[in-house]
Amino acid sequence: MMSSVTQAAAGDQLAAAARNITKRYGRTVALNEVGIEIRDGESHALVGRNGAGKSTLVSVLTGLQAADSGEVTFYGKPSPALSDREGWRRNVACVYQRSTIMPALSVAENLFINRQGKTLISWSKLRKQSAELLEPFGVDVDVTKPAAELTVEQRQLVEIARALSVGAKFIILDEPTAQLDGPAIERLFERMRALQDSGITFMFISHHLEEIYEVCQTVTVFRDAKHILTAPVADLGRTELVDAMTGEPGGLSVPGAADRPSIGDKSTVALNLRDLSGDSFDSINIEVRKGEVIGLAGSASSGKHQLAETVYGLRKASSGVIEVDGRKLKPGSVLDALKNGIGCVPRDRHHQGLVLGLSIAENAAMTVMDKLGPAGTVPPKQLAQVGSKAIESYDIVTSGPDQPVSDLSGGNQQKVVMARALASDPKVLVLINPTAGVDVKSKESLLGVVDRVARTGAAVIVVSDEPDDMRVCDRVLVMFHGEVAHEFGRDWTEQDLVAAIEGVTEK
Protein backbone atom coordinates (compact mmCIF):
# COMPACT_ATOMS: atom_id res chain seq x y z
CA MET A 1 0.00 0.00 0.00
CA MET A 2 1.27 3.48 -0.81
CA SER A 3 0.34 6.63 1.08
CA SER A 4 0.91 8.99 -1.83
CA VAL A 5 0.02 9.10 -5.50
CA THR A 6 1.85 6.36 -7.41
CA GLN A 7 4.35 7.38 -10.01
CA ALA A 8 4.04 5.74 -13.41
CA ALA A 9 6.62 3.06 -14.00
CA ALA A 10 9.33 3.75 -16.51
CA GLY A 11 7.89 3.58 -20.01
CA ASP A 12 4.28 3.77 -18.81
CA GLN A 13 2.35 6.67 -20.30
CA LEU A 14 -0.14 8.59 -18.21
CA ALA A 15 -3.48 9.07 -19.94
CA ALA A 16 -4.50 11.68 -17.38
CA ALA A 17 -3.00 13.27 -14.31
CA ALA A 18 -4.17 15.80 -11.76
CA ARG A 19 -1.48 17.08 -9.40
CA ASN A 20 -1.70 19.23 -6.28
CA ILE A 21 -5.31 20.19 -7.00
CA THR A 22 -6.96 22.56 -4.53
CA LYS A 23 -10.51 23.83 -4.92
CA ARG A 24 -12.46 26.00 -2.47
CA TYR A 25 -16.06 27.19 -2.39
CA GLY A 26 -15.99 30.08 0.03
CA ARG A 27 -14.69 28.68 3.31
CA THR A 28 -15.35 25.09 2.24
CA VAL A 29 -12.30 23.20 0.99
CA ALA A 30 -13.61 20.70 -1.58
CA LEU A 31 -10.15 19.45 -2.62
CA ASN A 32 -7.00 19.91 -0.59
CA GLU A 33 -3.77 19.35 -2.56
CA VAL A 34 -5.06 16.09 -4.06
CA GLY A 35 -3.74 14.15 -7.01
CA ILE A 36 -4.41 11.17 -9.22
CA GLU A 37 -2.34 9.59 -12.01
CA ILE A 38 -4.09 7.23 -14.43
CA ARG A 39 -2.04 4.99 -16.69
CA ASP A 40 -2.91 4.61 -20.34
CA GLY A 41 -5.16 1.60 -20.92
CA GLU A 42 -6.08 0.87 -17.30
CA SER A 43 -9.30 1.10 -15.30
CA HIS A 44 -8.53 3.24 -12.28
CA ALA A 45 -11.08 3.39 -9.46
CA LEU A 46 -11.73 6.57 -7.50
CA VAL A 47 -13.59 5.85 -4.27
CA GLY A 48 -14.56 7.71 -1.13
CA ARG A 49 -17.53 8.62 0.98
CA ASN A 50 -20.07 11.13 -0.30
CA GLY A 51 -18.48 14.55 0.11
CA ALA A 52 -14.91 13.23 -0.20
CA GLY A 53 -14.27 15.38 -3.27
CA LYS A 54 -14.79 12.91 -6.12
CA SER A 55 -17.38 14.99 -8.00
CA THR A 56 -15.27 18.13 -7.65
CA LEU A 57 -12.27 16.32 -9.12
CA VAL A 58 -14.42 15.12 -12.03
CA SER A 59 -15.49 18.68 -12.75
CA VAL A 60 -11.83 19.75 -12.79
CA LEU A 61 -10.75 16.79 -14.96
CA THR A 62 -13.50 17.54 -17.49
CA GLY A 63 -12.85 21.28 -17.61
CA LEU A 64 -16.21 22.31 -16.17
CA GLN A 65 -14.42 24.43 -13.62
CA ALA A 66 -10.86 25.49 -12.91
CA ALA A 67 -8.92 24.44 -9.85
CA ASP A 68 -7.64 27.20 -7.56
CA SER A 69 -4.20 25.64 -7.85
CA GLY A 70 -2.56 22.58 -9.37
CA GLU A 71 -2.35 21.19 -12.89
CA VAL A 72 -4.19 18.73 -15.15
CA THR A 73 -2.45 16.96 -18.03
CA PHE A 74 -3.56 14.51 -20.71
CA TYR A 75 -0.93 12.22 -22.23
CA GLY A 76 1.78 14.47 -20.83
CA LYS A 77 0.41 17.70 -22.30
CA PRO A 78 -1.24 20.53 -20.34
CA SER A 79 -5.04 20.56 -20.40
CA PRO A 80 -6.75 22.95 -22.84
CA ALA A 81 -7.95 26.40 -21.87
CA LEU A 82 -11.26 26.27 -19.98
CA SER A 83 -13.01 27.99 -22.91
CA ASP A 84 -11.80 25.36 -25.41
CA ARG A 85 -14.69 22.91 -24.99
CA GLU A 86 -13.82 21.02 -28.16
CA GLY A 87 -10.28 20.50 -26.85
CA TRP A 88 -11.60 19.03 -23.61
CA ARG A 89 -14.00 16.73 -25.46
CA ARG A 90 -11.12 15.34 -27.53
CA ASN A 91 -9.27 14.43 -24.33
CA VAL A 92 -11.90 13.32 -21.83
CA ALA A 93 -15.57 12.45 -21.52
CA CYS A 94 -17.74 11.60 -18.52
CA VAL A 95 -20.75 9.30 -18.42
CA TYR A 96 -22.61 10.61 -15.39
CA GLN A 97 -25.01 8.81 -13.08
CA ARG A 98 -27.57 11.35 -14.26
CA SER A 99 -27.66 10.89 -18.02
CA THR A 100 -26.80 13.80 -20.31
CA ILE A 101 -28.81 12.23 -23.14
CA MET A 102 -31.61 14.54 -24.30
CA PRO A 103 -34.75 12.38 -24.27
CA ALA A 104 -36.73 14.47 -26.75
CA LEU A 105 -34.05 14.18 -29.44
CA SER A 106 -33.48 11.08 -31.52
CA VAL A 107 -30.63 8.68 -30.81
CA ALA A 108 -28.82 9.95 -33.92
CA GLU A 109 -29.23 13.59 -32.89
CA ASN A 110 -27.82 12.79 -29.45
CA LEU A 111 -24.81 11.05 -30.95
CA PHE A 112 -23.91 14.05 -33.13
CA ILE A 113 -25.25 16.92 -31.06
CA ASN A 114 -23.27 20.14 -31.63
CA ARG A 115 -21.35 18.41 -34.44
CA GLN A 116 -23.71 18.71 -37.41
CA GLY A 117 -21.75 21.62 -38.87
CA LYS A 118 -23.16 24.86 -40.23
CA THR A 119 -24.45 23.46 -43.51
CA LEU A 120 -27.74 21.64 -44.09
CA ILE A 121 -27.92 18.34 -42.25
CA SER A 122 -27.98 15.18 -44.34
CA TRP A 123 -30.33 13.07 -42.25
CA SER A 124 -29.71 9.91 -44.20
CA LYS A 125 -25.95 10.29 -43.68
CA LEU A 126 -26.46 11.08 -40.00
CA ARG A 127 -28.57 7.97 -39.48
CA LYS A 128 -26.07 5.78 -41.34
CA GLN A 129 -23.14 7.12 -39.32
CA SER A 130 -25.08 6.66 -36.08
CA ALA A 131 -25.90 3.03 -36.82
CA GLU A 132 -22.26 2.36 -37.70
CA LEU A 133 -21.13 4.05 -34.50
CA LEU A 134 -23.38 1.91 -32.29
CA GLU A 135 -22.79 -1.40 -34.05
CA PRO A 136 -19.57 -2.33 -32.16
CA PHE A 137 -21.42 -1.83 -28.86
CA GLY A 138 -24.27 -4.15 -29.77
CA VAL A 139 -26.84 -1.38 -29.28
CA ASP A 140 -29.68 -2.64 -31.46
CA VAL A 141 -31.97 0.39 -31.57
CA ASP A 142 -33.68 2.48 -34.24
CA VAL A 143 -31.51 5.61 -34.29
CA THR A 144 -34.47 7.68 -35.53
CA LYS A 145 -36.48 7.04 -32.36
CA PRO A 146 -36.49 9.41 -29.37
CA ALA A 147 -33.75 8.69 -26.85
CA ALA A 148 -36.45 8.62 -24.17
CA GLU A 149 -37.23 5.07 -25.33
CA LEU A 150 -33.73 3.81 -24.51
CA THR A 151 -33.03 1.69 -21.46
CA VAL A 152 -30.51 2.92 -18.88
CA GLU A 153 -27.94 0.50 -20.29
CA GLN A 154 -28.50 1.72 -23.85
CA ARG A 155 -28.24 5.38 -22.79
CA GLN A 156 -24.87 4.72 -21.19
CA LEU A 157 -23.55 2.97 -24.28
CA VAL A 158 -24.77 5.82 -26.49
CA GLU A 159 -22.87 8.27 -24.28
CA ILE A 160 -19.69 6.17 -24.43
CA ALA A 161 -20.00 5.83 -28.21
CA ARG A 162 -20.53 9.57 -28.54
CA ALA A 163 -17.40 10.30 -26.50
CA LEU A 164 -15.24 7.88 -28.48
CA SER A 165 -16.47 9.26 -31.79
CA VAL A 166 -15.14 12.70 -30.85
CA GLY A 167 -11.71 11.20 -30.25
CA ALA A 168 -11.57 10.93 -26.46
CA LYS A 169 -9.60 7.93 -25.21
CA PHE A 170 -10.05 8.68 -21.51
CA ILE A 171 -13.57 8.01 -20.20
CA ILE A 172 -14.87 8.73 -16.68
CA LEU A 173 -17.70 6.46 -15.55
CA ASP A 174 -19.57 8.00 -12.61
CA GLU A 175 -21.65 5.34 -10.77
CA PRO A 176 -22.41 3.54 -14.05
CA THR A 177 -23.98 0.49 -12.40
CA ALA A 178 -26.29 2.28 -9.95
CA GLN A 179 -29.40 1.58 -12.05
CA LEU A 180 -28.34 -1.63 -13.82
CA ASP A 181 -29.16 -5.22 -12.94
CA GLY A 182 -26.59 -8.03 -12.73
CA PRO A 183 -26.53 -9.13 -16.40
CA ALA A 184 -26.37 -5.51 -17.63
CA ILE A 185 -23.49 -4.81 -15.25
CA GLU A 186 -21.57 -7.80 -16.55
CA ARG A 187 -22.18 -6.67 -20.15
CA LEU A 188 -20.85 -3.21 -19.26
CA PHE A 189 -17.72 -4.75 -17.71
CA GLU A 190 -17.17 -6.93 -20.79
CA ARG A 191 -17.32 -3.84 -23.01
CA MET A 192 -14.96 -1.98 -20.68
CA ARG A 193 -12.41 -4.80 -20.93
CA ALA A 194 -12.71 -4.89 -24.71
CA LEU A 195 -12.25 -1.11 -24.93
CA GLN A 196 -9.23 -1.29 -22.62
CA ASP A 197 -7.70 -3.84 -24.98
CA SER A 198 -8.15 -1.31 -27.78
CA GLY A 199 -6.39 1.44 -25.80
CA ILE A 200 -9.22 3.20 -23.95
CA THR A 201 -8.60 4.32 -20.36
CA PHE A 202 -11.24 4.52 -17.64
CA MET A 203 -11.64 6.29 -14.34
CA PHE A 204 -14.32 4.30 -12.54
CA ILE A 205 -16.32 5.80 -9.66
CA SER A 206 -18.50 3.44 -7.67
CA HIS A 207 -19.78 2.80 -4.15
CA HIS A 208 -20.08 -0.92 -4.94
CA LEU A 209 -16.65 -1.96 -3.77
CA GLU A 210 -16.90 -5.50 -5.11
CA GLU A 211 -17.00 -3.96 -8.61
CA ILE A 212 -13.63 -2.31 -7.99
CA TYR A 213 -12.06 -5.73 -7.53
CA GLU A 214 -13.77 -7.11 -10.61
CA VAL A 215 -12.96 -4.49 -13.21
CA CYS A 216 -10.20 -2.14 -11.96
CA GLN A 217 -6.41 -2.48 -11.70
CA THR A 218 -5.66 0.52 -9.47
CA VAL A 219 -7.66 2.32 -6.79
CA THR A 220 -7.35 5.81 -5.32
CA VAL A 221 -9.11 6.78 -2.10
CA PHE A 222 -10.20 10.31 -1.17
CA ARG A 223 -11.43 11.22 2.29
CA ASP A 224 -12.45 14.65 3.60
CA ALA A 225 -11.13 16.41 0.47
CA LYS A 226 -7.70 14.77 0.80
CA HIS A 227 -5.86 12.03 -1.06
CA ILE A 228 -5.48 9.03 1.28
CA LEU A 229 -3.86 6.34 -0.82
CA THR A 230 -3.32 4.90 -4.27
CA ALA A 231 -2.54 1.21 -4.62
CA PRO A 232 -2.92 -1.79 -6.94
CA VAL A 233 -6.33 -3.32 -6.35
CA ALA A 234 -4.78 -6.77 -5.96
CA ASP A 235 -2.69 -5.54 -3.01
CA LEU A 236 -5.55 -3.98 -1.04
CA GLY A 237 -8.01 -6.04 1.00
CA ARG A 238 -11.67 -5.06 1.23
CA THR A 239 -11.47 -4.22 4.93
CA GLU A 240 -8.39 -2.07 4.33
CA LEU A 241 -10.22 -0.25 1.52
CA VAL A 242 -13.27 0.50 3.68
CA ASP A 243 -11.02 1.58 6.54
CA ALA A 244 -9.22 4.00 4.21
CA MET A 245 -12.53 5.45 3.02
CA THR A 246 -14.02 5.91 6.48
CA GLY A 247 -10.95 6.54 8.61
CA GLU A 248 -12.33 3.96 11.01
CA PRO A 249 -11.41 0.28 11.49
CA GLY A 250 -13.96 -2.49 11.15
CA GLY A 251 -15.34 -2.24 7.60
CA LEU A 252 -19.04 -2.20 6.72
CA SER A 253 -21.50 -3.07 9.48
CA VAL A 254 -24.99 -3.74 8.13
CA PRO A 255 -27.94 -4.37 10.48
CA GLY A 256 -29.31 -7.88 10.21
CA ALA A 257 -32.86 -9.14 10.65
CA ALA A 258 -31.67 -11.79 13.12
CA ASP A 259 -31.19 -9.07 15.73
CA ARG A 260 -34.93 -8.32 15.76
CA PRO A 261 -37.64 -10.50 17.33
CA SER A 262 -39.25 -12.94 14.88
CA ILE A 263 -42.53 -11.85 13.30
CA GLY A 264 -45.12 -14.53 13.98
CA ASP A 265 -48.34 -15.27 12.12
CA LYS A 266 -50.27 -13.62 14.96
CA SER A 267 -48.88 -10.19 14.11
CA THR A 268 -51.44 -7.95 12.39
CA VAL A 269 -51.28 -7.68 8.61
CA ALA A 270 -50.35 -4.10 7.70
CA LEU A 271 -50.24 -4.46 3.89
CA ASN A 272 -52.19 -6.98 1.85
CA LEU A 273 -51.77 -7.44 -1.90
CA ARG A 274 -54.44 -9.74 -3.37
CA ASP A 275 -54.36 -11.01 -6.95
CA LEU A 276 -52.53 -7.83 -7.96
CA SER A 277 -51.62 -7.50 -11.63
CA GLY A 278 -50.10 -4.59 -13.50
CA ASP A 279 -47.21 -3.43 -15.62
CA SER A 280 -44.69 -6.34 -15.73
CA PHE A 281 -46.24 -8.43 -12.91
CA ASP A 282 -49.20 -10.77 -12.58
CA SER A 283 -51.39 -12.23 -9.79
CA ILE A 284 -49.24 -11.17 -6.83
CA ASN A 285 -50.39 -12.21 -3.37
CA ILE A 286 -48.29 -10.87 -0.49
CA GLU A 287 -49.04 -10.12 3.15
CA VAL A 288 -46.65 -7.90 5.09
CA ARG A 289 -47.17 -7.83 8.84
CA LYS A 290 -46.53 -5.01 11.28
CA GLY A 291 -42.85 -4.89 12.19
CA GLU A 292 -41.87 -7.08 9.25
CA VAL A 293 -39.32 -6.19 6.56
CA ILE A 294 -39.87 -7.84 3.18
CA GLY A 295 -37.23 -7.77 0.45
CA LEU A 296 -38.09 -7.84 -3.25
CA ALA A 297 -35.22 -9.10 -5.39
CA GLY A 298 -34.99 -9.93 -9.08
CA SER A 299 -33.57 -8.77 -12.37
CA ALA A 300 -34.50 -5.46 -13.99
CA SER A 301 -37.18 -7.29 -16.00
CA SER A 302 -38.61 -9.17 -13.00
CA GLY A 303 -41.33 -6.60 -12.26
CA LYS A 304 -40.10 -5.80 -8.75
CA HIS A 305 -39.82 -2.04 -9.34
CA GLN A 306 -43.20 -1.84 -11.05
CA LEU A 307 -44.86 -3.76 -8.21
CA ALA A 308 -43.42 -1.44 -5.57
CA GLU A 309 -44.41 1.66 -7.54
CA THR A 310 -47.94 0.29 -7.88
CA VAL A 311 -48.20 -0.15 -4.12
CA TYR A 312 -47.32 3.51 -3.67
CA GLY A 313 -49.70 4.68 -6.41
CA LEU A 314 -47.08 5.75 -8.95
CA ARG A 315 -48.56 3.12 -11.28
CA LYS A 316 -52.12 1.87 -11.63
CA ALA A 317 -52.83 -1.83 -11.22
CA SER A 318 -54.82 -3.51 -13.98
CA SER A 319 -56.59 -5.73 -11.44
CA GLY A 320 -56.44 -6.83 -7.83
CA VAL A 321 -56.52 -5.13 -4.45
CA ILE A 322 -54.08 -3.18 -2.24
CA GLU A 323 -55.14 -2.88 1.40
CA VAL A 324 -53.53 -1.04 4.31
CA ASP A 325 -54.89 -2.09 7.71
CA GLY A 326 -57.83 -3.65 5.89
CA ARG A 327 -58.71 -0.50 3.95
CA LYS A 328 -58.74 -0.76 0.15
CA LEU A 329 -56.67 1.86 -1.65
CA LYS A 330 -57.66 3.80 -4.73
CA PRO A 331 -55.62 2.42 -7.67
CA GLY A 332 -52.91 4.68 -9.08
CA SER A 333 -53.27 7.41 -6.46
CA VAL A 334 -50.17 8.60 -4.58
CA LEU A 335 -52.39 10.96 -2.57
CA ASP A 336 -54.59 8.09 -1.39
CA ALA A 337 -51.53 5.99 -0.56
CA LEU A 338 -50.12 8.83 1.55
CA LYS A 339 -53.45 9.45 3.24
CA ASN A 340 -53.70 5.80 4.22
CA GLY A 341 -50.22 5.56 5.67
CA ILE A 342 -47.80 4.54 2.92
CA GLY A 343 -44.45 6.29 2.71
CA CYS A 344 -42.01 5.82 -0.17
CA VAL A 345 -38.39 6.34 -1.13
CA PRO A 346 -38.63 6.21 -4.96
CA ARG A 347 -35.94 4.70 -7.16
CA ASP A 348 -34.80 7.99 -8.73
CA ARG A 349 -34.16 10.55 -6.02
CA HIS A 350 -33.30 13.27 -8.53
CA HIS A 351 -36.56 13.14 -10.49
CA GLN A 352 -39.05 11.52 -8.10
CA GLY A 353 -37.70 12.07 -4.59
CA LEU A 354 -36.48 15.65 -4.35
CA VAL A 355 -37.08 19.18 -5.54
CA LEU A 356 -33.44 20.14 -5.93
CA GLY A 357 -34.00 23.90 -5.81
CA LEU A 358 -35.78 23.72 -2.44
CA SER A 359 -34.20 23.48 0.99
CA ILE A 360 -33.71 20.45 3.21
CA ALA A 361 -36.58 21.62 5.41
CA GLU A 362 -38.97 22.13 2.48
CA ASN A 363 -38.18 18.71 1.03
CA ALA A 364 -38.40 16.91 4.36
CA ALA A 365 -41.77 18.51 5.13
CA MET A 366 -43.48 17.75 1.80
CA THR A 367 -45.57 14.87 3.16
CA VAL A 368 -46.76 16.83 6.20
CA MET A 369 -47.26 20.36 4.85
CA ASP A 370 -50.99 20.20 5.58
CA LYS A 371 -50.27 19.48 9.25
CA LEU A 372 -47.84 22.32 9.93
CA GLY A 373 -50.23 25.23 9.90
CA PRO A 374 -53.87 26.29 9.41
CA ALA A 375 -55.46 26.65 5.97
CA GLY A 376 -52.43 25.32 4.13
CA THR A 377 -50.02 27.90 5.54
CA VAL A 378 -46.59 26.76 6.69
CA PRO A 379 -45.10 28.86 9.52
CA PRO A 380 -41.34 29.27 9.04
CA LYS A 381 -40.67 28.13 12.61
CA GLN A 382 -42.48 24.81 12.13
CA LEU A 383 -40.78 24.28 8.77
CA ALA A 384 -37.36 24.87 10.31
CA GLN A 385 -38.19 22.42 13.12
CA VAL A 386 -39.00 19.68 10.60
CA GLY A 387 -35.71 20.34 8.83
CA SER A 388 -33.69 20.37 12.04
CA LYS A 389 -35.32 17.13 13.19
CA ALA A 390 -34.47 15.47 9.88
CA ILE A 391 -30.85 16.61 10.10
CA GLU A 392 -30.51 15.27 13.64
CA SER A 393 -32.46 12.02 13.14
CA TYR A 394 -30.75 10.97 9.92
CA ASP A 395 -27.28 12.45 10.46
CA ILE A 396 -27.47 14.73 7.41
CA VAL A 397 -24.21 16.59 6.86
CA THR A 398 -25.24 20.17 6.05
CA SER A 399 -24.84 23.79 7.05
CA GLY A 400 -28.48 23.90 8.16
CA PRO A 401 -32.13 23.27 7.25
CA ASP A 402 -32.19 26.17 4.77
CA GLN A 403 -29.45 24.68 2.58
CA PRO A 404 -30.70 23.63 -0.88
CA VAL A 405 -30.64 19.85 -1.32
CA SER A 406 -28.85 20.38 -4.65
CA ASP A 407 -25.76 21.31 -2.61
CA LEU A 408 -25.70 18.00 -0.72
CA SER A 409 -23.77 14.84 -1.56
CA GLY A 410 -25.72 11.85 -2.90
CA GLY A 411 -25.80 10.06 0.43
CA ASN A 412 -27.12 13.11 2.26
CA GLN A 413 -29.73 13.70 -0.46
CA GLN A 414 -30.95 10.14 0.04
CA LYS A 415 -31.23 10.75 3.77
CA VAL A 416 -33.47 13.76 3.03
CA VAL A 417 -35.69 11.53 0.87
CA MET A 418 -35.88 9.04 3.75
CA ALA A 419 -36.74 11.84 6.17
CA ARG A 420 -39.56 12.99 3.89
CA ALA A 421 -40.96 9.48 3.62
CA LEU A 422 -40.95 9.01 7.40
CA ALA A 423 -42.12 12.49 8.41
CA SER A 424 -45.75 11.30 8.43
CA ASP A 425 -45.01 8.17 10.55
CA PRO A 426 -46.24 5.77 7.85
CA LYS A 427 -47.72 2.37 8.61
CA VAL A 428 -46.05 0.96 5.48
CA LEU A 429 -42.70 2.09 4.08
CA VAL A 430 -41.74 1.26 0.48
CA LEU A 431 -38.03 1.65 -0.29
CA ILE A 432 -36.86 1.33 -3.89
CA ASN A 433 -33.07 1.14 -4.34
CA PRO A 434 -32.62 2.88 -0.97
CA THR A 435 -28.80 2.79 -0.96
CA ALA A 436 -28.10 3.38 -4.67
CA GLY A 437 -25.16 5.74 -5.15
CA VAL A 438 -24.36 6.22 -1.46
CA ASP A 439 -21.15 5.54 0.43
CA VAL A 440 -20.60 2.75 2.95
CA LYS A 441 -21.35 4.80 6.05
CA SER A 442 -24.49 6.32 4.51
CA LYS A 443 -25.57 2.77 3.62
CA GLU A 444 -25.11 1.73 7.24
CA SER A 445 -27.11 4.73 8.38
CA LEU A 446 -29.99 4.18 5.94
CA LEU A 447 -30.29 0.46 6.66
CA GLY A 448 -30.14 1.28 10.36
CA VAL A 449 -33.21 3.47 9.83
CA VAL A 450 -35.01 0.50 8.22
CA ASP A 451 -34.23 -1.63 11.27
CA ARG A 452 -35.38 1.13 13.60
CA VAL A 453 -38.64 1.71 11.73
CA ALA A 454 -39.46 -2.00 11.79
CA ARG A 455 -38.93 -2.11 15.55
CA THR A 456 -41.60 0.60 15.93
CA GLY A 457 -44.14 -1.68 14.22
CA ALA A 458 -44.14 -0.34 10.66
CA ALA A 459 -44.18 -2.76 7.72
CA VAL A 460 -41.35 -2.25 5.24
CA ILE A 461 -40.75 -3.34 1.65
CA VAL A 462 -37.15 -3.07 0.41
CA VAL A 463 -36.58 -3.34 -3.34
CA SER A 464 -32.91 -3.62 -4.25
CA ASP A 465 -30.23 -5.34 -6.31
CA GLU A 466 -27.83 -5.12 -3.38
CA PRO A 467 -27.43 -8.24 -1.17
CA ASP A 468 -26.42 -5.99 1.74
CA ASP A 469 -29.83 -4.29 1.56
CA MET A 470 -31.55 -7.67 1.83
CA ARG A 471 -29.81 -8.58 5.09
CA VAL A 472 -32.13 -6.32 7.05
CA CYS A 473 -35.16 -8.28 5.73
CA ASP A 474 -37.17 -10.95 7.55
CA ARG A 475 -38.16 -12.50 4.23
CA VAL A 476 -36.81 -12.06 0.71
CA LEU A 477 -39.16 -12.67 -2.21
CA VAL A 478 -37.47 -13.25 -5.54
CA MET A 479 -39.48 -12.16 -8.57
CA PHE A 480 -38.95 -13.74 -11.99
CA HIS A 481 -40.87 -12.74 -15.11
CA GLY A 482 -43.51 -10.90 -13.08
CA GLU A 483 -44.20 -13.62 -10.52
CA VAL A 484 -42.91 -14.47 -7.04
CA ALA A 485 -40.67 -17.41 -7.92
CA HIS A 486 -38.95 -18.05 -4.59
CA GLU A 487 -39.13 -17.07 -0.93
CA PHE A 488 -36.26 -17.04 1.57
CA GLY A 489 -36.31 -16.61 5.32
CA ARG A 490 -33.58 -14.88 7.28
CA ASP A 491 -31.08 -17.68 6.62
CA TRP A 492 -30.55 -17.15 2.87
CA THR A 493 -27.11 -17.22 1.28
CA GLU A 494 -25.91 -14.92 -1.47
CA GLN A 495 -25.30 -17.93 -3.74
CA ASP A 496 -28.90 -19.13 -3.31
CA LEU A 497 -30.27 -15.63 -3.81
CA VAL A 498 -28.32 -15.04 -7.03
CA ALA A 499 -29.35 -18.46 -8.37
CA ALA A 500 -33.01 -17.65 -7.73
CA ILE A 501 -32.69 -14.22 -9.36
CA GLU A 502 -31.15 -15.79 -12.45
CA GLY A 503 -33.92 -18.40 -12.57
CA VAL A 504 -31.77 -21.49 -12.07
CA THR A 505 -33.66 -22.88 -9.05
CA GLU A 506 -37.08 -24.42 -8.86
CA LYS A 507 -39.99 -22.73 -7.14
Disulfide bonds with the S-S distance in Angstrom:
none
